[in-house]
Amino acid sequence: METEKLYYADPFLKEFTATVLTCEPGKAGYLVTLDRTAFYPEGGGQPADHGTLNGVAVTDVHETDGVVVHTVEKAVEIGETVTGIIDWARRFDHMQQHSGEHILSGILCHDYHCDNVGFHLGADTVTIDYNTDISWEQALDAERKANEVIWADAPVEITYPSPAQLEALDYRSKKALTGQVRIVTFPEADCCACCGTHVLRAGQVGLIKVLSCQKFREGVRMEIVSGQRALAYLDHVYDQARSVGQRLSVKPGDILPAVERLEEEQTALKGREATMEDQLFQRIAAEHAGAENVLVFQPALRPDGVRRLADALAHQCGGLTAVFAGEDGHFNYALLRADGADINPQVKAMNSALHGRGGGRNGFAQGSVQASEGSIRNFFNNLT
């Protein structure tokens, strides 16, 4: 006997009573069936409801051949009348996310003649795959239209058309359907075959925010949040923007030009720093002019600085030039032979002996080691 599905009759039903039909051990608890239930089973990309049966936690819900099976932590008595309580915060969140996806997908599929070929309602965001290229600007235009549908607050329509009516209906579906089909319609946005739970009015979605739109296979993968998740996301972003603005002494809305000014200043500083480093590197190189197989230690430098110092030394010295920049325990290195001779054997031996990583070609290698200055000096003394 199929389970009576109260979540379709009233998706806002939070508490109900039912009779226990079966209860048997399962892998993650006990598997319980009821004569009726308000617990939505996982399906169509929407996760299952959680909650309690007579105070016992319901941790998963699935449907097989019309029968809804509840996974509960403890056994319940067969024939007993139990009270089910839905984890309403979880259910309403899922309804907002799923309904928001319908509204946005309906608009995108209509405007760009594409199909929604993937949908996942995750713990943090909703991801949707479309089989055509959609630009970021087009995604934001669809977001604007979707929120206008929410603000219009039209009632959501749930229908079960006859086969003839279904044949004449223009609706979205990922696959061909037979038997009784449940059609969910958001006026001015979407008409789609769907088994999920949805809000009663578009306005209950609250807000839709597109977070990303990236190339994926032959189309794009879009990431969105709706309702309470969208508000929480925007709250988080605003709090960060406000904190950054306080550090930059600007309002949150003026962060971008302030950051651009910082970037310009940083670029100028890097240029001056590089000039000063080059002057220092030339002096160091001059001190070793004519030497063979030079080993030089310096305080911490960026990898590019280590390379430039090695290059300056190689122009003044013969043989192998080795520069190590850092402090005992960790050094960045650059090894260079001006004649381009192969140094891969030495680099492999050094990486093995000094817990290093890195490499190169044409007489140049760069990387890092986890070793003391003394260990490095010993290695190169033995090498030469």
N, C-alpha and C positions, 0 to 999 in steps of 0.2 A: 504494500500500500504506500503510495506516494505521501510525502510529508506535506501538510498544509503550510504554505509559505506566507507567513504573516508579514514579512518584510516587503512583499509586493503590495499587499493590501494597504499597509501603512508604514512607509519607510521611516517615520518618526516615532514608531512604537518602541519604547525603551524598556518596558517590563511586560511580562506575559506569564500565563500558567499553561501547563501542558502535562500530558500523561506519558510516563516513560514506557516505551514499547520494548526496547532491548537494551542490555548493558553487558558488554563483554570486554575482557582484557585486550589491550592493544600495545603497540610498541612504545607509545609515549604517554600511556595512561589507560583510560577506559573509553571504549567507543559506545556512544549512547545515541539511540534514535528516539524521537518523540512523535506524538501524533500531529503536532504542529510546532512551528518555531518562528521566532523573530531573528534568529542568528543567520546572517548572510554567509553562505559558503564561498570559499575562494573560487573565483571564476571570472573570465573575461578581462583579466589583467587587474582585477580588484581583489585585494587581500581579504581574508575571512574576518568576520567579527570575533571579538573576544568578550568575555564577561563572566557571569557565574550562573550555575544551576543549583538552587538551594544553598548558596554560599560557596559551592565548589567551583574552582576556576575552570572556565572553558578556554582552552589554549589553541584550538584549531577547529575548523568546520569545513567539511567537504560534502559534495553531493554526488551520488551514484545512482543512475537510473531513477531520478526523481526523489530519492530518499536522502535526506540531509543527516549526516553523521557528525556528531559532536565529540571532540576529544576532550575529556575532563580528567582532572587530577585524581579523583576518587570515585569509587563506584556509587551509583544511586540505585534505589530499589525499583525493580520492574513493577509496573502497575501503579507506582506512586505518582501523585500530582506534585509537580515541582514548579518553582517560580524561577523564571529566567530573567536576568537583568543584563542588558547590553552595556558594554563599555561605550557610552554615548560619545565621548570625546573622540575616540578612535573612529566610530561609525560616521559621525558628522564630518570629520576630516576627510574620510574616504569619499563621501558623497560630494563634498565641495571639490576635491581634486578630480574625480571622475566626471562630474558635470562640467567643470571648467574645461577639461580636455574635449568634451563633446562640442562645446560652443566654439572653441578655437579651431578644432579640426574641421567642423562643418564650414566655417568661413574660409579656411585655407583651401580645402578641397573644392569648394565652389569657385573661389577666385583664381586658383592656379591649376585647376583640372587635374588634381593629384589624388592619391589614395593614402590613407593612414594604414601603413603596413606593419606597424609595431607599436605597442603601448605597454608601459610598465609603471605601475603606481608604487614607487619606492617609499622608504621611510622618511626621506628628506625632500625629494623632488619627483616630478613625473617626467618620464622621457617618452617622446613620440617620434616615430620614424615616418617620413613621407618619401614617396618615390619620385620626386622631382626636385629640381634645384630651387631653393627659396632664399632670397637675400635677407640680410639682417633688417634692412629697411622695410621689406615686405612683411617680415615677421612682426615688426613693430606696428605696421599698419593694421595687420590682422588683430593684434593685441588691442589696439584702440577700438576697432569695430566690436570685438568680443566684450569689452567693458561697457560699450554703449548698449549691447544686448542685456547685460546684467542690470544696468541702470534703468532700462525700460521695464524690467521686473515682470515679464509675462509669465503666466502659469506654464509649467512643464506638462506636456501631454503624453500620456501612456496609453497606447492602443494595441489591440490584437486583431489586425485586419484579416478578412477572409482571403482565401487564395486568390480570388478575382481582384479584390481590392489591393492586395499586395503586389500583384502583377502590374497594376497600373500606377503603383506608388514609386516615386523617385526617392530612394533611401540608400544610405551607406551600409555596406556590409563587407567584411573581409572574405567571406566565402558564400557559396550558394546555400540557401536555407530551405528546409522542408518542414512540414508540420506547422504547428502554431508558432507564429513569430511575434515577439514583443518589440514594438516600435516606440522609441523614445524621441520626442520632438521638442526642440527648443525653438519657438517661433522666431523667424528672421535669422536663424543661425544654422540649425542642424536637424536632420531627420535620419535616424540610425537604428538599426537592429541591435538591441543590447539587453543583456540579462542582469545588469548591475543595478544598484540602488542609487537614486538621484534625489536632489532637492526637489521641493514642490514648486518653487518659483525661481526664476533665473537670478533674482536679486539675492537669494540666499547663498549664492556662490561668493558674493562679496567683492572679489577682485581677482583678476588674472594678471600675472606678470611673467613675461618670457625672459628667461635667464641666459639662454644661449641658443645658437642655431649654427651647427657645424656640418660640414660635408660628411656624408655617411653613405657608402655604397653608391647607388645610382641617384640618391637624393640627399636628404639632410636628416639629422637627428636634432630635435628641439627639446630643450629642458625648460619646464615651466613649474610654477607654484600658483596655487589659488587659495582664496579664503584666508583662514587663520595663518596658514603657512606663508602666504604672500605678505601679510601684515608683519609677521615675525621676521621675515627676511628683510623687509624694508626698514623695520625698527633697528635690526642689527647693522645694516649698511649705514643708516643715518647716524647711529651711535658712533660708528667708526669714523664717518665723515666729520662729525662734530669734534671728536677727539683730535683728529688730524688738523682740522681747522684751528683748534685752540693752540696747537703747537706751531702752526704757521701764522697765527694771529690774523686769520681771515674767517669769514663766515663759511659754513659748509658748502654753500653754492658757489663759492669763489675758490675752491681748492684747485681746480685744474690750472688756471693761470698761475697760481702760486707755485704749484709743482713744476710747471714749465719754466718758471724763473729759476727755481732750484736746479733744474736740469742744466740750464744754460750756465749757471754759476759753477756747477760741478764739472761741466765740460771744460770751462776755462781753467779751473783749478787743476784738472788732470793734465791739460796742456802745459801749464806752468811746471807742474810736478815732473812731467816727462822731460822737459827741457833741463831742469835742475839735475834729474837723474842722469841724463846723457852727459852733462858736464862732469858729474862725479865719476861716471863709468870711464870717461876718457882719461881722467887723472889716474884712476886705478890701473887702467890698461898701460898707461905710460910708465907706471912704476914697475911693470913686469915686462917691458919691451925687450925682446930678444930671448926671453926665457923659453924653456921647453917643458911641456907637460905641467901646466899651471893648475893648482888647486886653490880656489879662493872661497872664503866664507864671508857672508854678509848678513846683517839683520834681515828680518822678514821683508820680502819683496813680492809683488804680484808676479805670476808666472811670466808675463810679458817682460817685466823688468829683469827677471833672471835670464831670459833669453837674450835681451839686448846687451846685458853686461858680458855674457859669454861671447857674443858676436864682437863686441869692442875688444875683448882680450885676444880673440883669435886673430884679429887683424894685426896685433902687435907681437904675438907669440907663435911658437912652433909646436908641433905635436898635438897633444890632447889638452883642451881647456875644459876645466870642470868648475862650475859655480854652484855653491850650495847656500841658500838663503833661508834663515829661520832661526831656530834655537834647538838646544839639545832635546831630542825626542822626535822632532819633526822638521824636515828641511824640504823645500822645493829645489829641484836641481835642473841644470841644463848642461849637457856635454856637447862639445863641438870640436871637430877637426876642420881647419880651414881648407885642407887639401881634399876634403870629401871622402876620406878613406872610411871603410866600414868599421863602425864601433859597436855593432849589435852584440858580438860576443862579450865585450866588456860590460855593456849595459845589462845583459841577462845575468852575468855573474854578480854584478853589483846589486841588482834587484833581489837576487836570491840571498846574498850575504847580508844585506842591510834592510830587509823587509820593505822593498821598494815596489813601485809600480810605475809604468810608463815605457816609452820607447820612441823610435823615430826611424829616419832613413837618411841616406846621402850624407853621412858623417855628422848628423845632428840627432840628439835625443833629449827628451824632457819628461819630467815626472816628479815623484816625491819618494822620500824614504822615511822610515821610522827608526832612527838610529841616533847615537851620540856623535859629537864632532870627533872624538877620539877614535871611534869605530870607523868613521869615514876616512880619517887620515891613515889609519892602519891598512885599510883596504887599498887605497891608492899607492901607499908606499910599497906594498907587496906587488901591486899591478905593474909599477914602473921598475 
